[in-house]
Amino acid sequence: MATESLVIDLKESGQLLLNELREGGFDVTVAAWLHVSIEERWIFYIASTDVDDDGKTTAYRRLHAAISDNVRSWVLETSIRLIRTDDPVAVDALELRRKTPANIPINFGGRTLGGKTIDAAYIYPA
């Protein structure tokens, strides 16, 4: 299965979203794009203590409230998965983050992350 590359626009849009979330007081513990093999598409995973503390429904409401209109249309068209900080994807991404300088993104080419079979992953800097 061929993986479409994660284009610069998608990486930049993800960073813009993360910046807006953080500015709006939404916790982003770790965030990553994963090209999940079974789904054959890129999915944006965001691990947050807001999910841990308030549950997914409330966290999704806070996510949408924290973003501006110029990002909103992109968010609605993108597969975003809010996850707990103890989710296996978050745990593995955080472990990779710990091994890399905080200001460097990680282009991960491993076969699995958090128990998911992936073709590739892009983990944002801390």
C-alpha positions in Angstrom: 0.0 0.0 0.0 1.4 3.3 -1.0 1.3 6.1 1.5 0.6 9.6 0.3 3.1 12.0 1.7 2.1 14.4 4.5 2.2 17.6 2.6 3.7 20.8 4.2 0.3 22.4 4.2 -1.1 19.7 6.4 1.8 19.9 8.8 1.5 23.7 9.0 -2.3 23.5 9.4 -1.8 21.1 12.3 0.7 23.4 13.9 -1.7 26.3 13.5 -4.5 24.3 15.2 -2.2 23.3 18.0 -1.1 27.0 18.6 -4.7 28.1 18.7 -5.7 25.3 21.1 -2.8 26.2 23.5 -3.7 29.9 23.3 -7.3 29.0 24.1 -6.1 27.2 27.3 -6.6 23.7 25.8 -3.9 21.2 26.9 -1.9 19.5 24.2 0.3 16.9 25.8 1.4 15.4 22.5 0.1 15.6 19.0 0.9 13.5 15.9 -0.3 12.7 12.4 -0.5 8.9 11.8 -1.1 7.3 8.5 -3.0 4.3 9.8 -2.6 1.4 7.4 -6.1 -0.1 7.8 -7.8 3.3 7.3 -5.5 4.4 4.4 -5.5 8.0 5.4 -3.9 10.5 7.8 -5.5 11.0 11.2 -4.5 13.7 13.6 -4.2 12.4 17.2 -4.1 14.9 20.0 -3.6 13.7 23.6 -4.8 16.0 26.2 -5.3 16.1 30.0 -8.6 17.9 29.1 -9.8 14.5 27.8 -8.5 12.8 31.0 -10.2 15.3 33.3 -13.5 16.1 31.4 -14.1 13.3 29.0 -14.1 13.3 25.2 -17.5 15.1 24.6 -16.5 18.1 26.7 -13.0 18.1 25.3 -14.3 18.2 21.7 -16.6 21.1 22.6 -13.6 22.9 24.1 -11.6 22.1 21.0 -14.1 23.7 18.7 -14.6 26.7 21.0 -10.8 27.4 21.1 -10.3 27.6 17.3 -10.8 30.5 15.0 -13.0 30.5 11.9 -10.1 30.3 9.5 -9.1 27.0 11.1 -12.6 25.7 11.7 -13.3 24.6 8.1 -10.0 22.7 8.0 -10.8 21.0 11.4 -14.3 20.0 10.2 -12.8 18.3 7.1 -10.0 16.6 9.0 -10.0 13.4 11.0 -9.1 14.5 14.5 -9.0 12.0 17.4 -8.8 13.4 20.9 -7.3 10.8 23.2 -6.4 10.4 26.8 -2.8 10.9 27.8 -2.6 7.2 28.9 -3.8 6.0 25.4 -1.2 3.7 23.9 -0.7 6.1 20.9 0.1 9.0 23.4 2.4 6.8 25.5 4.5 5.7 22.5 4.5 9.2 21.0 5.6 10.7 24.4 8.4 8.1 24.7 9.7 9.1 21.2 9.4 12.8 22.3 11.5 12.1 25.4 14.3 10.7 23.1 14.4 13.8 20.8 15.2 17.4 21.5 12.0 19.3 22.3 12.1 21.7 19.3 12.5 19.0 16.6 9.5 17.3 14.9 9.8 13.5 14.5 9.2 11.8 11.2 8.6 8.2 12.5 8.9 5.4 10.0 8.2 2.5 12.3 5.6 -0.1 11.6 3.5 0.4 14.8 2.7 3.2 17.2 0.5 2.6 20.2 -0.4 -0.9 18.9 -1.7 0.6 15.6 -0.2 -0.6 12.3 1.0 2.5 10.6 2.8 3.5 7.4 4.3 6.7 8.8 3.9 9.2 11.6 4.8 12.9 12.2 5.0 13.9 15.9 5.0 17.6 16.7 7.7 19.2 18.8 6.9 19.6 22.5 
